[in-house]
Amino acid sequence: MPTIGLIGVLVAFAGVAVSIVCLVAGALLSRKKSGGAGETLTWGGHVAVLVTLAALTVCCGVLVYCFMTGDTSIEYVLRYRSDSSSDIAWLYKLSGLWAGREGSLLFWGWLIAIFNSVVAVRNMRQGRKLDSMALLVSQLVLAAFVGVILFSESNMPFAATPAKYFDGSGNLTAAASVLGMNTLLEHWAMAIHPPTLFVGYAGLTIPFAYAIAAIIVNDSSKEWVVRSQRYTLFSWFFLGVGIGLGAIWAYVVLGWGGYWGWDPVENASLLSWIVGVALIHSFTVYRQRGAFKRWSVMCACLTFAFVIVGTFISRSGLVQSVHAFEGDPVSLALFGALIGASILAGIVGLIVRWKSFGPASSGADDVENMLSKDAAYYFNNVIMVVFAVLLTYLTVSSALPAFLPFGGQTVSAGTYNAIARPLGVIYLAILAVCPLLSWGRTEGKQFWKRARIPGICAVVLFAVLMFYFVTYLLPSYDAILAAGGTEADGLLEQGPSWYYNGVAVVGLLVASLLFFNSLFMLGRAIRGYQKGHQGNVLASAWGMLVNRASTFGGFVAHLGMAVILVGLIGSSMYVTEKTGYVKYDEETDSASEPFVIQDFELRYTGNNIAPQPNDDDILYTVYFDVYKNGEFVGAVDPTVQFVQSTQQQKLVASVITFPTEDLFVVYRGVNSDGDFSMDVRVNPLILEVWIGFGLLMAGVLIATVGRRGAKRKLADGTAAPAGADGDAEVEAAEKPEPEKVEA
């Protein structure tokens, strides 16, 4: 099996090299108008792209086969195999493909090859210069991945297992038997989390490739944006799903009660997602206004660069993380070079094509008035990029020289929160107001007409949220401060009470505005579509969903952000935690008193020790009935999974979800007296985080897969631009109808 895999890598590298040579030669000959030779070579380059995909598919197939069958002839398989006896053990075995550095590089390269093949197949007949050049750029990126796998021994996934790991009978030795997948990774969310991220990472190569291709062929039209926008949305969607799955894993497996801890690898995945937000909105302006052309090109390069920055962080060994890859100097050099090359390509390209990529009309890039869509989009982009740069700096600060700010220091989660919370509220405030504004300048009457009804509804929602804040969240905060200890100190480190609670109140107000502004703008867009197509409201909503998916999906995504903000305020700022022991009497198998937190009581009902069929794992579980205000509301069974061979343990939390809060229960084992060590939290509004995230992803998915119908006519008969934010429908809905004149 190692030989087959190695041959696959060799063929893949040859395919990449041939495709690059053919695409370059084809482009040069086409410029010289050398008959059909250029077209033939370009076509051959496209075919070589498909050959590369086939070879990398064989490579991935070899590893998957070995993981599934338990073939340990490949050392990588030996080190990352799973011996789980779970019902979804097959998923854990499959996830070995991307569990380690070598396999994840191969998997990432394979995904890039898939995207490149899609571009190649769609362009083989047309032979468009822009697409061929984009394919060339993306193949150069793939060449770096395949090259580092082939020429770096430390990154070769098909190294044969050394003889020292086998005894005379060909069986694994005791030392080899303890090797395998970290038990913390054996969870369904964590098994799916990396590949969804890698799909996003690989897909963001395409908008970068099209941006550089547009510069090379000197095509500043919106064609490259149109070509790459769906790839961008698709990739950003998978990045979001990957981040969400990682949050679920962290919430229920790590046992620390949260879904986000500003871990370096968590930050790494967030970087490209944040800059992707700026890229998506830049594309909107590019397509609709012919503005932000230079910014869009540079933003596509930055998005790709931050993909690599995130990978650099997780693989460099510069920072420590519970789920970082082992550091490797070759990978470090590769990703460092890709970061520099991608940013430099954008800067140099824009300098050379500065005039070509200027705005479509004079002043289109200028912000004439702060109360305008232009200003909102501008600040949207600036905030996202600045936050990504700042987040990167703080993440790697521990590896920086001491004379720099935060140099040599590991930044606490409180510091990240102190920066991210007000910045996030400001960003979402801009997002809330933006749909109410007009391009260039917003007239007061027009703004008031758009804002009055959603504004009134937002005030009502804000009043409801403030009631919950005053009666529940604020008392929880005061109770933590009154109790003192590390929890109270942690809250006070993030600012005085008036500021901390003030940010929360402003955030709830912004969430209310964003929710109803998005909802009403969606309604107005549907009404505008209804006027243009003369259908009823339901038919218009369905027609808009089908034909104007980007508009529909965009507003759904904004609704999701509003719900997420409410959930984040509750579940990250007002958590109540209690750690302690449940005194246990082994003779009577009983506990002397319940575990009490807020208005919850956990009453012990039993425990269990269950060796697993793999003869390695042991599950230690305790059982409690849960009562709230004296009424039974459910049962919990937190578990400690202990792996005997590696002496590792995994804490599996048990959670009861209510509409406004979660009861989160972790069992940490027993003390010397045999008492149960418990860590219990009440997480307010965390369900809203998951609901909002689902809405956000649903909106992006709708915008990605839905049709972008042909231009439709508005009420006055003019064609609407194929935009992404529904301005055309909204403006059509607000146009006054002509007065009827009686004969």
Salt bridges, closest charged atoms under 4 A:
GLU75 OE2 - ARG79 NH2 3.03
ASP131 OD1 - ARG128 NE 2.87
ASP131 OD1 - ARG227 NE 3.29
GLU223 OE2 - ARG227 NH2 3.05
ASP263 OD2 - HIS323 ND1 3.63
ASP374 OD2 - ARG289 NH2 3.46
GLU577 OE2 - ARG681 NH2 2.87
GLU601 OE1 - ARG603 NH2 3.06
GLU661 OE2 - LYS628 NZ 2.62
ASP675 OD2 - LYS583 NZ 3.92
ASP679 OD2 - ARG668 NH2 3.19
ASP679 OD1 - ARG681 NE 3.91
ASP716 OD2 - LYS735 NZ 3.82
ASP727 OD1 - LYS373 NZ 3.35
GLU729 OE2 - ARG548 NE 3.37
GLU729 OE2 - ARG712 NH2 2.74
GLU734 OE1 - ARG450 NE 2.94
GLU734 OE2 - ARG524 NH1 3.81
GLU737 OE2 - LYS531 NZ 3.72
